[in-house]
Structures are given as structure tokens and as C-alpha cells.
Amino acid sequence: MIFEVWAPQATSVEIETMGGRQPLRPDSSSGWWSVDVPAAGHGTDYRYLVDGAGPYPDPRSRRQPEGIFGPSRVYDHARFTWSDHEWKGRDLRGSVIYELHIGTFTTEGTFTAALERLDHLVELGVDFVEVMPVAPVPGGRNWGYDGVDLYAVNETYGGPDGLKEFVDGCHRAGLGVLLDVVYNHLGPSGNFLHPFGPYFAGYSGSFWGEAVNLDGPGSDEVRRYFVDNALQWLRDFHIDGLRLDAVHALHDRRATHLLAELAQEVDALACSVGRPLTLIAESDLNDPRMITPLEAGGLGMTAQWNDDVHHALHTAVSGERHGYYEDFASMRSLAKAMTSGFVHDGGYSSFRGRSHGAPLAGVPGYRLVCCLQNHDQIGNRPAGDRLTATALKLGAGLLLTSPFTPMLFMGEEWGARTPFLFFTDHVEPALREGEGERRAREFEGFGYEWVAPDPSAEDTFQRSKLDWSEIKEEEHWSVLCWYRDLIALRKALPELTDPRLDRVEAEYDEQAKWLMVKRSSLSVMVNFCPDPVTLPMSVGSVLLSSEEGVFAARGGLTVPGQTLVIYRSDVNP
């Protein structure tokens, strides 16, 4: 077996494997080193030494059975037997996404245990499962954004075979799989890329870590490292798409941005494997170029996360106005979000202290992945608290009847009471003891004091696990039925998946706190006030209501307080 590693600045590279060491031979023109170890194969453990330092895991390690500080292990993708040969993929258009964290989705926190809950997701009616990052992390618990050894899979979840079994099972159940990947930084613990080459730019990219080198000397191979990683998930693990974390933290001044390069490569792979492959960017830039096709001069992302819709929905259903929510605290902002996608489309953002964004001219709504809750919007609250059942019903009613691609966060569909807290398990004392303080600095200016449970405490992690027994309780069951009905209605009525934003209209009353979103002959009416309100409506019928007591009379519809109604006006043939 031939071992290869990129180390362009090294004067010597050795491999430690099978009880001995051997030198690698350099290719002076490329910076790659290689050696043939005939006796090595699937299951062989190995490490590298660079200029005598180490030993270190392989930067492209496919498996880390003993964790981030242990040896790499050879992993042969061809040894896994797939059963998804009939799977033709799934298009993002018209779909509903379900985001989950493997470690807290079930009590066991494994891929195998998650497979046992797929029937619930199928009955719910979602189309994609979006899995938070699975790269190896320090210790046994982490959100995943401290990942290192980016080509490997967290062993506590089940390792590479466990991920493949999960994807295979999802495909058998008719569910696509999206994987959250982090290319803007690596975790602070177990990151051994520095000795191998110029992987980093030498300055802080965010609170989460040092920026990667995408445009400096040696960046050709660094870019290839991330592109090849993306292709691995899509090709070798049969993943249907990637969610790219915080792409606004990718500092790239090249003529062809890394995202455009990645989009080209993924498009070519999609042609090869014969199924659609999706790229979803997490971006707060409100830049339409992010989701404009390559041939039209854009960056070619299939879609992007859109925080503006979340913020407008959240302020409307929760009443919160602190921090960045201040810019969204009106019915006018909510109406704009539901009809235009971006609230900040070139206007002034008080939170940023400047103008922000650009209009989404001609961009279809399905290219915006929108949510009422996600891991960030819950976990970035000190108590990790979720919305109430009433707030969920109102917000989900608007989200799941919107022209966007809706995304739910695990447990939301039944109004889970378990929090989703920020948790880590760093080995180094300095990282372990300073995590809470770092989080507090990250959220300075957000309008609240960061007083949260210790991220390193085992209990913080355990409290974040879903309690599936809640579904048996009436309050939670009613929320679950509401979500199922909304998704079923969305799939039954073409008006609700129509992505053309110029066909969405909205009316509102700022003082009375009601909003009406019109989708062809359908009207989605929300009364956010505790008192009933009567809205002028033509003759028609109520298709769905979040609460009882809706009363239709000649020329008007009375909507009880804190209620959402989906109404169809009669259309003459």
C-alpha cells in the first residue's frame, strides 16, 4: 500500500507503522511525499513524523479509532456493502429539511440509535435529514464545530461504517441526507495540520479559530484539501448534499472563490453519479451572488441559510427585541421577510451600524433555507431554551406555508422541553476552563448577560438529549399533529411550494398585530394578539387552524387570539 502526505516545507517525513519507521520519498515539484508499505492494508494503524517531530495523525486520516490524539487507521471504502442502488437522490425544491445532532437526538447518541427513529421522520413528512458535523472532536461530546481530522468520522457516533449505515438506512426510507461541514477553521485541540504545511493564514478568522489559507502561498493544495473532503462525503459516503458552515468566514481574494471552485467540482460529480447534489451555504452576507448560478456570474450555491426570516418570525412569536432582533421587531419586517426573503437588502442595519445586503431580484424562494429554530438559535441562548407550543404553532404555520425551503430542528415538531445547550469536552485544562468565558465574549452586545451552564459538565450534555417520551403527552402530541398537518398540506397544495416571490403578497396591521400572507387563492392569517380580530375575507373555507374558535361570517373571518388560519377563497371556474 502506498502512503502519501503533503508536506512542502519539510526536510524529512517518516511513517510509523507496524512496529517500525520508514522514510518517505519527496517529490520536490509538488511537495508530496510517499512510501510503499506492501504489508499494510485496511485496519493498519500509522502516524507521520515531520522533521523528527510527532508522531502525528495523517491530515487526510479516514479513521481515528482512538480519538484525535491517537494513530490514523487505514480505511478501505470499497469494503462496505451498500443497499441504496435504486436511490436517485432528492431535489431541494419543494423539500423540508430536519436538522439533528447525532449525540443528542437519542439517549444512546449513535448512528445506529438514530436509525431507529427514521419512521418518526417519515411520518412527519420531511424529505432531508441534515446532520450536524461528525468529524472527530476532543473528548466524547461536542456540537461538532471543534472538529479536526476532517476526513474521518467521530468514533463515539459509530465511525465511518456507522455513518454509511445511517445514510443507507435513510435512503431506504426515502430520506436524503445533508452533512454539515466546517471549512472556515479547525478546532483548537488536536489540530496537527501546522507541522505539515501552510494550511492557515496566520490570523483569527472568527471566535472559533484561525482562518484557513485560501489565497496565500501554498494555498493550491490547501484548497484541494477541502474540495477533496467535500467530494469524499458525496461520493464515498453517498451523502446528498453539504451544509457549509459560516462561509462568510472564508477569506478568499482569488479570482475564482473557493465556493465557486467547489460548485464546479460538485456539479461534475453529480453528472458522474447520476443524482442531484446540493450545496447549502451558511452566510449572513445577504448577497444574492451566493445563490446565483455559476453561469450567471454567481458562486453557484444551491441555497443558503437565511437568518432574516428566522429573526422576523422569532420576534413576532416571542416578543423579544434585544440585540439583532431590534431590526426585525415589526409586522412590516415580518411581511417583508415572508415576501422578499431578505429584510436587509441594502438598507440600514442598526445592529451592524451600517447598510447591509442587496435585493434578491429573480431568485426563487427555495434557494433560501429558513427556520423557526435551529442549533444556533437555540444553543446560542444561555439557557438553550426553546419556543413555547403556541409560538411554535404560529411560527411553523408561517414557515411551512412560505415559498422558502423550511428547516426544522430536532424535537421542535413536538415542542420538546429539553434545552439544546452549548457543550464541549476539551482535554486541555486551559481550553476546558476558559470555554465559558470565550462564549461570553462572543455574545457581547447581544442584549443579555451570558450566564450559562458549564459547557464542560457532563450534565450540560445529558440535559440536551431529546426526551422522546414527551410525545405521549397531550400538549406535545397536539404540536406534532399540527406539524404533520402543515407538511402534508404543503405537499398537497402546489401554491405552497411555488418559489416565485413575486407571487407572494402580504397585508398587516402594525397596531393590531396581525399578518395575512396570500398565496394565490390561499391566505395564511396570523393573529399575534391575545384578543380576537375580524379580517375582511371573501367567501371560502378554512383548511387548517391552529386553535378552535375560528368563525366565518358574511364578509369576514374572526380569528381568536394567538391563532393561525389557512383559508381558501372560493374561485369561480
Disulfide bonds with the S-S distance in Angstrom:
none
